[in-house]
């Protein structure tokens, strides 16, 4: 037999990228847009991300193209993604998570609503949520296995209009769907500086969010001091302040840089990562990497074993833990109770063990359990996203 082929990262938000990540990790994050023929496509950028010569004579906005046209150049329709047998099995039957970002079009694009079209913006996001929820229900994706969020300041109004029964949240600071990346970062800086982590959590709770999406800048030492108020972190007193401020609220952090990944997970936070190479098993922090902390959860003793693994032998430790550790779906009642009691103590959950176990008695882990989520599938990739690559 020949040597095993090296893993090659597929373009972001494509079927190969998402399928790989949902099997390797606890779930995937991806972006949804509404097409010109009122379908849902998985696509991040506001422009169709293909070489410029393929856009000649056409409007660049994704919302100006039909789903058939977008699929013809290699992009992925949401229904096609849901209907893939392996994806559906992991998402529906194995407790994996889908973190769904609803994208607003550029104000000048079809359905964009203009700069001052508040009601049009609310209606657009609500419509995308309704369309997505209809398909999620049709494919029997459990309610706790998907969450909607968006860089949309009126997300509570959109969620109410959509009548969604699934978790949702606004992304704060709000980034408008126009301007360069530099311009966008300058626009959000004042909000970040004036919004401490505790204030961020309270704002989400007041809005009715059931989860807290959060920028990694709140936790990395170089930026955690910027927001006014007491800072939070991943060690010592800053970690204790994080637990008190979070009050058990499920918290999703992006982007989870490899050097911070282990610390984020051990702080009880969900990490969105751009690293999905199956051979990437040793983190820069000096820890072996565990890619399914929620769906194949370790006990505190097993985490201690993982943390003590030496680099030159860490793969054998990972293999041993993988063999001996049941998934949440496979775990018996006693093992699940041990896990939940450890999580409640370590991360200051407010819900009782019995209530958690009663609510999450199927294949889906508790909603507040830390997860590792593949960002845009197996990670963001260069522009244009599709340039003749395999999808």
C-alpha positions in Angstrom: 0.0 0.0 0.0 1.2 3.5 -0.8 1.7 6.3 1.8 -1.3 8.0 3.1 -2.1 11.2 1.2 -1.6 14.4 3.2 -4.8 16.2 4.2 -5.6 19.2 2.0 -7.9 21.9 3.2 -11.0 22.4 1.0 -12.3 25.9 0.2 -14.3 27.4 3.1 -18.1 26.8 3.3 -18.0 24.0 0.6 -19.3 20.5 1.1 -15.9 18.9 1.5 -14.9 21.5 4.0 -18.0 21.3 6.1 -18.3 17.5 5.9 -14.7 17.0 7.1 -15.1 19.4 10.1 -18.4 18.1 11.3 -16.9 14.6 11.6 -13.6 15.7 13.1 -15.0 18.2 15.7 -18.2 19.0 17.7 -19.8 20.9 14.8 -19.5 23.6 12.2 -20.1 27.3 11.7 -21.2 28.6 8.3 -22.8 31.5 6.6 -26.2 31.7 4.9 -27.5 34.2 2.2 -30.7 34.4 0.3 -30.4 34.0 -3.5 -32.2 35.9 -6.3 -34.7 32.9 -6.6 -35.4 32.9 -2.8 -33.2 29.9 -1.9 -30.5 29.6 0.7 -26.8 29.3 -0.2 -23.8 28.9 2.0 -21.5 31.8 1.3 -19.6 34.3 3.4 -18.7 37.3 1.3 -21.2 39.8 -0.1 -19.6 39.4 -3.6 -19.6 36.1 -5.3 -16.1 34.9 -4.5 -14.8 33.7 -7.9 -12.1 35.2 -10.2 -13.0 38.6 -11.4 -13.1 37.6 -15.1 -16.0 35.3 -14.3 -18.0 38.3 -12.9 -17.6 40.4 -16.0 -21.0 41.8 -17.2 -22.8 40.6 -14.0 -23.7 42.1 -10.7 -21.2 40.9 -8.1 -23.7 40.5 -5.2 -24.6 37.0 -4.1 -28.2 38.0 -3.8 -28.3 38.9 -7.6 -27.5 35.2 -8.5 -29.8 32.2 -8.5 -29.0 29.1 -6.5 -28.5 27.1 -9.8 -26.0 29.7 -11.0 -24.1 29.7 -7.7 -24.0 25.9 -7.5 -22.8 25.8 -11.1 -19.6 27.6 -10.1 -19.2 25.4 -7.1 -21.0 27.0 -4.1 -23.2 24.9 -1.8 -27.0 25.2 -1.3 -28.2 24.8 2.2 -30.7 22.0 1.3 -28.0 20.1 -0.5 -25.8 20.3 2.6 -28.5 19.1 4.9 -29.3 16.2 2.5 -25.7 14.8 2.6 -26.0 11.4 4.4 -22.8 11.8 6.5 -23.6 15.4 7.4 -27.1 14.6 8.3 -26.1 11.7 10.5 -23.6 13.7 12.5 -25.9 16.7 12.9 -29.2 14.9 13.6 -28.1 11.7 15.3 -24.6 12.4 16.9 -25.3 15.6 18.7 -23.1 17.8 16.5 -23.8 21.6 16.4 -24.5 23.9 13.5 -23.7 27.5 14.2 -25.5 29.5 11.4 -24.6 33.0 10.6 -27.3 34.9 8.7 -25.6 37.4 6.4 -27.2 40.7 5.4 -26.6 41.9 1.8 -24.8 45.0 1.0 -27.3 48.0 1.1 -27.0 48.4 -2.7 -27.5 44.7 -3.4 -30.9 43.2 -4.3 -32.8 42.8 -1.0 -30.2 45.2 0.6 -32.8 47.7 1.8 -30.5 50.7 1.6 -28.5 52.3 4.4 -31.6 53.4 6.3 -33.9 50.5 5.6 -34.4 49.3 9.2 -37.6 47.4 8.5 -36.2 45.8 5.3 -33.1 44.7 7.3 -35.3 43.2 10.0 -37.5 41.4 7.5 -34.6 40.1 5.5 -32.9 38.4 8.5 -36.2 37.1 9.7 -36.9 35.6 6.3 -33.6 33.9 6.2 -34.1 32.5 9.7 -37.6 31.2 8.8 -36.3 29.6 5.6 -33.5 27.9 7.4 -35.7 26.7 10.3 -38.2 25.2 7.8 -35.4 23.1 6.3 -33.8 22.2 9.7 -37.3 20.9 10.8 -37.8 19.1 7.5 -34.5 17.2 8.0 -35.2 16.6 11.7 -32.3 18.6 13.1 -32.9 18.8 16.9 -33.6 22.3 18.2 -30.6 22.5 20.5 -28.3 21.4 17.6 -28.5 24.7 15.7 -28.1 28.4 16.7 -28.7 31.5 14.6 -26.7 34.6 14.9 -26.0 37.7 12.8 -24.1 41.0 12.7 -27.5 42.7 12.9 -28.4 45.3 15.5 -32.1 44.5 15.3 -31.7 40.7 15.8 -34.3 40.5 18.6 -36.9 42.0 16.3 -35.9 39.6 13.5 -36.1 36.6 15.8 -39.5 37.7 17.1 -40.8 38.2 13.5 -39.4 34.8 12.5 -40.9 33.1 15.5 -37.9 30.9 15.7 -37.8 28.2 18.4 -34.1 27.7 18.1 -31.4 29.6 20.0 -30.3 32.9 18.6 -28.1 35.9 19.3 -26.8 39.1 17.9 -23.1 39.5 17.1 -21.8 42.4 19.2 -20.0 44.7 18.3 -22.2 45.0 15.3 -20.2 45.0 11.9 -22.1 46.7 9.1 -22.3 44.8 5.7 -20.3 47.4 3.9 -16.8 49.0 3.9 -13.4 47.5 4.0 -12.2 45.3 6.8 -10.1 48.1 8.2 -13.1 50.5 8.1 -15.3 47.9 9.8 -12.7 47.3 12.6 -12.5 51.0 13.3 -16.3 51.3 13.5 -16.6 48.5 16.1 -13.7 49.7 18.3 -15.7 52.2 20.4 -18.4 49.6 21.1 -15.7 47.1 22.2 -14.0 49.6 24.4 -17.2 50.6 26.2 -18.6 47.0 26.6 -17.0 44.9 29.3 -17.6 41.2 29.2 -20.1 41.4 32.0 -22.0 44.2 30.2 -21.9 42.1 27.1 -23.5 39.2 28.9 -26.2 41.4 30.4 -26.9 42.9 27.0 -27.4 39.5 25.5 -29.7 38.3 28.3 -31.7 41.5 28.1 -32.2 40.9 24.4 -33.4 37.4 25.0 -30.3 35.5 23.7 -29.7 32.0 24.9 -26.0 32.0 24.0 -23.2 34.6 24.1 -21.0 35.0 21.0 -17.8 36.7 21.9 -14.6 38.0 20.3 -11.4 36.4 21.4 -10.0 39.9 22.2 -11.8 39.7 25.5 -9.4 36.9 26.6 -6.1 37.5 25.0 -3.7 39.6 27.2 -2.9 42.1 24.5 -6.5 43.3 24.3 -8.4 42.1 27.3 -7.6 45.3 29.2 -9.2 47.6 26.6 -12.9 47.3 27.6 -13.9 49.6 30.4 -14.5 47.7 33.6 -12.9 44.6 35.1 -11.2 42.3 32.6 -11.7 38.6 32.3 -9.3 35.9 31.2 -8.4 32.2 31.2 -6.3 32.0 34.3 -6.3 32.9 38.0 -8.5 35.7 39.3 -9.4 36.8 35.7 -10.8 33.3 35.2 -12.8 33.5 38.4 -14.2 36.9 37.2 -15.1 35.2 33.9 -17.1 32.5 35.6 -19.0 35.0 37.7 -19.7 37.3 34.8 -20.7 34.5 32.4 -23.2 33.0 35.0 -23.2 29.7 33.2 -24.3 31.2 29.8 -23.0 29.2 26.8 -20.2 31.3 25.3 -18.8 30.9 21.7 -15.5 32.5 21.1 -14.0 33.4 17.7 -11.4 33.1 16.3 -9.9 30.5 18.6 -6.2 30.8 17.9 -4.3 27.5 18.4 -2.2 28.8 21.3 -5.5 29.7 23.2 -7.6 26.8 22.2 -6.8 24.5 25.2 -7.3 27.4 27.7 -10.6 28.4 26.2 -12.0 24.8 26.4 -10.8 24.3 29.9 -12.5 27.6 30.9 -15.8 26.1 29.7 -16.0 28.1 26.5 -16.8 27.0 22.9 -14.0 27.7 20.5 -14.4 28.4 16.8 -11.3 27.3 15.0 -9.8 27.6 11.5 -7.5 24.6 12.1 -9.0 21.3 10.9 -5.9 19.4 9.9 -6.4 15.9 11.4 -2.6 15.7 11.8 -2.5 18.9 13.9 -2.6 17.1 17.3 -0.1 19.2 19.4 -1.0 22.7 20.3 1.5 25.6 20.6 0.4 25.9 24.3 2.1 22.5 24.9 -1.0 20.4 25.1 -2.3 17.4 23.1 -5.4 18.4 21.1 -8.8 17.0 21.9 -11.2 17.8 19.0 -14.5 16.6 20.4 -14.8 18.0 24.0 -18.6 17.9 24.0 -19.6 15.0 21.8 -16.7 12.7 23.2 -16.3 14.4 26.6 -13.4 13.7 28.9 -13.7 13.5 32.7 -11.5 15.7 34.8 -9.2 12.8 35.4 -8.9 12.2 31.7 -8.2 15.9 31.1 -5.4 15.6 33.6 -4.0 12.6 31.6 -4.2 14.6 28.4 -2.5 17.7 29.9 0.4 15.5 31.3 1.0 13.9 27.9 4.5 14.5 26.6 4.9 15.7 23.1 6.9 12.7 21.9 4.2 10.3 23.1 1.0 12.4 22.9 -0.4 10.5 19.9 -0.5 7.3 21.8 -2.2 9.0 24.7 -4.8 10.5 22.3 -5.4 7.0 20.8 -5.9 5.5 24.3 -8.3 8.1 25.4 -10.2 7.8 22.1 -10.6 4.0 22.6 -11.7 4.3 26.3 -14.0 7.3 26.1 -17.7 6.9 25.1 -19.4 9.7 23.2 -22.2 11.6 25.0 -24.7 9.5 23.0 -23.1 6.2 24.1 -22.5 7.2 27.8 -24.6 5.5 30.5 -26.4 7.4 33.1 -23.6 7.1 35.7 -21.0 8.4 33.4 -23.2 11.3 32.3 -23.8 12.3 35.9 -20.0 12.3 36.6 -19.5 14.6 33.6 -22.2 17.0 34.5 -21.3 17.2 38.1 -17.7 18.0 37.2 -18.8 20.6 34.7 -21.2 22.3 37.1 -18.4 22.6 39.7 -15.7 23.7 37.4 -17.7 26.3 35.4 -20.2 27.5 38.0 -23.3 26.3 36.2 -26.5 27.4 37.9 -28.8 24.6 36.6 -28.9 21.5 38.8 -27.4 18.2 37.7 -30.8 16.5 37.5 -32.3 19.3 35.4 -29.3 19.1 33.0 -29.6 15.3 32.7 -33.3 15.4 32.2 -33.0 18.1 29.5 -30.1 16.4 27.6 -31.0 12.8 27.8 -30.4 12.0 24.1 -27.4 12.3 21.8 -27.0 16.0 22.2 -24.5 17.2 24.9 -25.6 19.9 27.3 -25.8 23.3 25.6 -23.3 24.9 28.0 -20.7 22.2 27.5 -17.6 23.6 25.7 -17.3 22.6 22.0 -14.7 22.8 19.3 -16.5 24.2 16.2 -15.0 24.4 12.7 -15.2 28.0 11.4 -16.7 28.0 7.9 -16.2 24.3 8.0 -12.5 23.5 7.9 -11.4 27.1 8.3 -11.4 30.3 6.2 -9.4 30.2 3.0 -7.9 32.7 0.5 -9.8 34.9 -1.9 -11.4 34.1 -4.3 -12.8 31.1 -2.4 -13.4 29.2 -5.6 -10.6 29.4 -8.2 -10.8 26.0 -9.8 -10.3 24.0 -6.6 -12.1 20.8 -5.7 -15.2 21.6 -3.6 
